[in-house]
Amino acid sequence: MHKSLIKSKVFTLIALVLLTVAFTFPMVAYHGTLNKIDDGKKSEISGVAVKVWNFYNQIMYKSTTTPKNAHNDLKKMISTSSEIGVASFPIWAVSLEAPNYPKEAFPEGIPVYFHFDGFSGEVHEMNTINHYIGMDPMWRGGQLEREIGIYALLALSLIMIYFLAFNAKVLSLMMFIPVSLPLLFIADYSYWLYWFGHNLHDWGAFNIKPFMPTVFGDGKVAQFVTHSYPSIGFYVIVAIAFFSLLAILAKKKALKEMGES
């Protein structure tokens, strides 16, 4: 086998493993679990979903209101009515700081983490703050993206598998989808920030003019200082994009030297 073709397969496998470990596997294993929790159907939650959530939650933010003995234990989180997020890697983090949230009690401010399939962090508190300025709760944004996210990532996995197995040119073109994943996320995230900031309601306790929330960096909204930065999942999708691009270039070189393109 051509040396560059071997490199292409290795790069593709790395991208596929990253995608699977960080996103696809936890999303599939945890799929529908939050709905069962909300519906009070704790007995219907699979043991696999519990184990997967417990494992992945070790890298997640722990709320100051969550009992320490419930950390990384989904069953105890449910029994203590703690706020429960999804299991996949968080992609972006937003936090708010204000005088009424002292550093002693909230050392990280009020953080919320955005995932492909939902949220984690202080979601309830963030929605309360959003209501204060007439902003919709977070679940209003990206509903379609969250619904189809698991299927989109499974489709990306299939593209990578077919790219590994076959040399059709169309597969190389389709591999540009994972290459563009970081840009697609930022574009979608930015759109929804714009939508939230420009669709404010007058039922808020404090009325402000429509605005564009900070996409990256630090900003200010009313008396709140905001921070918006990539989380671990974003660096993973950047790595996926990088290795996918290397895979495309290596295969292109191999096929050219083999006289197949």
C-alpha positions as CSV (number, residue, x, y, z in Angstrom):
1,M,0.0,0.0,0.0
2,H,1.2,3.5,-0.9
3,K,2.9,5.3,2.1
4,S,0.7,8.4,1.8
5,L,-2.4,6.2,1.6
6,I,-1.4,4.6,4.9
7,K,-1.0,8.0,6.4
8,S,-4.4,9.0,5.2
9,K,-6.0,6.0,6.9
10,V,-4.1,6.8,10.2
11,F,-5.2,10.4,10.1
12,T,-8.8,9.4,9.4
13,L,-8.8,6.9,12.2
14,I,-7.5,9.5,14.6
15,A,-10.3,11.9,13.6
16,L,-12.9,9.1,13.8
17,V,-11.7,8.0,17.3
18,L,-11.8,11.6,18.6
19,L,-15.3,12.1,17.2
20,T,-16.5,8.9,18.7
21,V,-15.0,9.3,22.1
22,A,-15.8,12.9,22.7
23,F,-19.2,13.2,21.1
24,T,-20.9,10.3,19.2
25,F,-20.5,7.5,21.9
26,P,-21.7,9.6,24.9
27,M,-24.5,11.1,22.8
28,V,-25.8,7.7,21.7
29,A,-25.4,6.1,25.1
30,Y,-27.2,9.1,26.9
31,H,-29.8,9.7,24.3
32,G,-33.2,10.4,25.8
33,T,-32.0,10.1,29.4
34,L,-32.8,13.7,30.3
35,N,-36.4,13.3,29.0
36,K,-36.8,10.3,31.3
37,I,-35.4,12.3,34.2
38,D,-37.8,15.2,33.5
39,D,-40.7,12.7,33.2
40,G,-39.9,11.0,36.5
41,K,-39.0,7.7,34.8
42,K,-35.8,7.0,36.7
43,S,-36.4,3.3,36.5
44,E,-36.3,3.4,32.7
45,I,-32.8,4.9,32.6
46,S,-30.4,2.2,31.3
47,G,-27.3,1.1,33.3
48,V,-25.2,2.0,30.3
49,A,-26.5,5.6,30.3
50,V,-25.7,5.9,34.1
51,K,-22.2,4.5,33.7
52,V,-21.4,6.7,30.7
53,W,-22.7,9.9,32.4
54,N,-20.8,9.1,35.6
55,F,-17.6,8.6,33.6
56,Y,-17.8,11.7,31.4
57,N,-19.1,13.9,34.2
58,Q,-15.7,13.7,35.8
59,I,-14.4,16.4,33.5
60,M,-17.6,18.5,33.8
61,Y,-18.3,21.6,35.9
62,K,-19.7,20.9,39.4
63,S,-22.3,23.3,40.7
64,T,-21.8,24.8,44.1
65,T,-25.3,23.7,44.9
66,T,-24.7,20.1,44.1
67,P,-23.9,17.9,47.2
68,K,-20.3,16.7,47.0
69,N,-21.3,13.1,47.5
70,A,-23.5,13.3,44.4
71,H,-20.6,14.4,42.1
72,N,-20.2,12.0,39.2
73,D,-23.1,9.9,40.4
74,L,-26.2,10.3,38.2
75,K,-28.5,8.4,40.5
76,K,-27.6,10.7,43.5
77,M,-27.9,13.7,41.3
78,I,-31.4,12.7,40.4
79,S,-32.3,11.9,44.1
80,T,-31.0,15.3,45.3
81,S,-32.8,17.2,42.4
82,S,-29.5,18.5,41.3
83,E,-29.1,20.1,37.8
84,I,-28.1,17.5,35.3
85,G,-26.6,18.2,31.9
86,V,-25.6,16.0,29.0
87,A,-22.7,13.6,28.8
88,S,-20.8,14.7,25.6
89,F,-17.8,17.0,25.7
90,P,-18.7,20.7,26.2
91,I,-17.8,22.8,23.2
92,W,-18.2,26.4,24.4
93,A,-18.4,28.0,27.8
94,V,-20.1,31.2,28.9
95,S,-20.1,32.7,32.4
96,L,-21.5,35.8,34.0
97,E,-20.2,37.7,37.0
98,A,-22.2,40.3,39.0
99,P,-22.0,41.8,42.5
100,N,-24.9,39.6,43.7
101,Y,-22.9,36.5,42.8
102,P,-19.8,36.9,45.1
103,K,-16.6,35.1,44.2
104,E,-16.6,33.2,47.5
105,A,-19.9,31.5,46.6
106,F,-19.5,31.4,42.8
107,P,-15.7,31.3,42.0
108,E,-16.4,30.7,38.3
109,G,-19.3,33.1,38.1
110,I,-22.5,31.6,36.6
111,P,-21.2,29.2,33.9
112,V,-23.1,27.4,31.2
113,Y,-21.6,25.0,28.7
114,F,-22.9,24.4,25.2
115,H,-22.8,20.9,23.8
116,F,-23.9,19.4,20.4
117,D,-26.9,17.8,22.2
118,G,-27.7,20.2,25.0
119,F,-26.3,22.2,27.9
120,S,-24.6,21.7,31.3
121,G,-23.7,24.0,34.2
122,E,-25.9,26.6,35.9
123,V,-28.6,26.4,33.2
124,H,-31.5,27.3,35.5
125,E,-29.7,30.2,37.0
126,M,-28.6,31.5,33.6
127,N,-32.2,31.3,32.4
128,T,-33.3,33.3,35.4
129,I,-30.7,36.0,34.6
130,N,-31.8,36.0,30.9
131,H,-35.4,36.5,32.0
132,Y,-34.3,39.5,34.0
133,I,-33.3,41.3,30.8
134,G,-36.2,40.0,28.7
135,M,-34.2,37.2,27.0
136,D,-35.7,33.8,26.1
137,P,-34.6,30.7,27.9
138,M,-31.7,28.9,26.3
139,W,-33.7,25.9,25.1
140,R,-35.4,28.2,22.6
141,G,-32.2,28.3,20.5
142,G,-30.8,25.5,18.4
143,Q,-33.7,23.1,18.9
144,L,-33.3,21.6,15.4
145,E,-29.5,21.4,15.8
146,R,-29.9,19.5,19.1
147,E,-32.5,17.1,17.6
148,I,-30.5,16.2,14.5
149,G,-27.0,16.5,16.1
150,I,-26.7,12.8,17.0
151,Y,-27.7,11.8,13.5
152,A,-25.4,14.3,11.9
153,L,-22.4,13.0,13.8
154,L,-23.3,9.4,13.0
155,A,-23.4,10.4,9.3
156,L,-20.0,12.0,9.7
157,S,-18.7,8.8,11.2
158,L,-20.0,6.9,8.2
159,I,-18.4,9.3,5.8
160,M,-15.0,8.7,7.6
161,I,-15.5,4.9,7.5
162,Y,-16.3,5.0,3.8
163,F,-13.4,7.3,3.2
164,L,-11.2,4.7,4.9
165,A,-12.5,1.9,2.7
166,F,-12.9,3.5,-0.7
167,N,-11.1,6.1,-2.9
168,A,-14.1,7.7,-4.6
169,K,-13.5,11.5,-5.2
170,V,-16.9,12.4,-3.7
171,L,-15.8,10.9,-0.4
172,S,-12.8,13.3,-0.3
173,L,-15.2,16.2,-0.9
174,M,-17.5,15.0,1.9
175,M,-14.6,14.8,4.2
176,F,-14.5,18.6,4.1
177,I,-17.6,18.6,6.3
178,P,-15.6,17.5,9.4
179,V,-12.8,19.9,8.2
180,S,-15.3,22.7,8.5
181,L,-16.9,21.6,11.8
182,P,-15.3,24.3,14.0
183,L,-16.4,27.1,11.6
184,L,-19.9,25.6,11.3
185,F,-20.2,25.5,15.1
186,I,-19.0,29.1,15.5
187,A,-21.3,30.3,12.7
188,D,-24.4,28.6,14.3
189,Y,-23.4,29.7,17.8
190,S,-23.0,33.3,16.6
191,Y,-26.3,33.3,14.8
192,W,-28.2,32.2,17.9
193,L,-26.4,34.7,20.1
194,Y,-27.5,37.4,17.6
195,W,-31.1,36.0,17.7
196,F,-31.3,36.0,21.5
197,G,-29.8,39.5,21.7
198,H,-32.2,41.0,19.0
199,N,-35.4,39.3,20.2
200,L,-35.7,40.7,23.7
201,H,-39.1,40.9,25.4
202,D,-40.6,43.7,27.4
203,W,-41.5,41.5,30.3
204,G,-38.0,41.7,31.6
205,A,-37.4,43.5,34.9
206,F,-34.7,45.5,33.2
207,N,-35.1,46.7,29.6
208,I,-32.1,47.1,27.4
209,K,-31.6,47.8,23.7
210,P,-31.0,44.9,21.3
211,F,-27.4,43.8,21.3
212,M,-24.9,41.3,20.1
213,P,-23.7,39.1,22.9
214,T,-19.9,38.5,23.0
215,V,-19.0,35.5,20.9
216,F,-15.4,35.3,22.0
217,G,-13.8,37.1,24.9
218,D,-15.1,39.4,27.7
219,G,-18.0,41.7,27.5
220,K,-20.7,43.4,29.6
221,V,-24.5,43.2,29.6
222,A,-26.3,45.5,32.1
223,Q,-24.5,45.0,35.4
224,F,-23.1,41.6,34.3
225,V,-19.6,40.9,33.1
226,T,-19.6,38.2,30.6
227,H,-16.9,35.6,29.5
228,S,-17.2,33.5,26.4
229,Y,-14.5,31.1,25.5
230,P,-13.9,27.6,23.9
231,S,-14.2,24.6,26.1
232,I,-12.5,21.2,25.7
233,G,-14.9,20.0,23.0
234,F,-14.0,22.8,20.7
235,Y,-10.3,21.9,20.8
236,V,-11.4,18.4,20.0
237,I,-13.3,19.4,16.9
238,V,-10.4,21.5,15.8
239,A,-8.2,18.4,16.1
240,I,-10.8,16.4,14.1
241,A,-10.7,19.1,11.4
242,F,-6.9,19.1,11.4
243,F,-6.6,15.3,11.0
244,S,-9.4,15.2,8.4
245,L,-7.6,17.7,6.3
246,L,-4.3,15.8,6.6
247,A,-6.2,12.7,5.6
248,I,-7.6,14.4,2.5
249,L,-4.2,15.8,1.4
250,A,-2.4,12.5,2.0
251,K,-5.0,10.5,0.0
252,K,-4.9,13.1,-2.8
253,K,-1.1,12.7,-3.0
254,A,-1.3,8.9,-2.9
255,L,-3.9,8.7,-5.7
256,K,-2.0,11.2,-7.8
257,E,1.2,9.2,-7.6
258,M,-0.7,6.0,-8.2
259,G,-2.3,7.5,-11.3
260,E,-5.9,7.1,-10.0
261,S,-6.9,10.8,-10.1
